[in-house]
Amino acid sequence: MEENRTLKPEFREVRFRCAESHPPARFFVITAHNPDGVSVPDAFNTRADTSLRKEIESLGFLSFPVTGGSPDFSHAEPGYGIQCSREEALGLARQFRQDAFFEVREGKVILISALPSAEPDECLGLWSALLRL
């Protein structure tokens, strides 16, 4: 059944919060919240976030906090902007059982599936337009 999962439409409506005033020209946004697309208790998400942060640190990647959420932020998932390769980002997303992650490249936000039934990458718009203060 998992092989046939597709990305939820909510991924295409994402907005971001980021305190980094000058983020790098290219980075990936990954969270550890709500693995396999299933809402889990806050305590689980907190532990998963700590594990992701420690993994990022152990790999030596530069990172900074980024939260992705719904347009009104009634749903939000804290995560990280990470400087690494696409393959490393995909590995982290899959390790933390995420359906998708985002690449920010040359000011554009690209949705990338981490599901086995990988869907094509999709440009969602400009980082500056999807960023909420």
Secondary structure, 3 states (H helix, E strand, C coil): CHHHCCCCHHHHHCEEEECCCCCCCEEEEEECCCHHHCCCCHHHHHHHHHHHHHHHHHHCCEEEEEEEECCCCCCEEEEEEEECCHHHHHHHHHHCCCCEEEEEECCEEEEEECCCCCCCCEEEEEHHHHECC
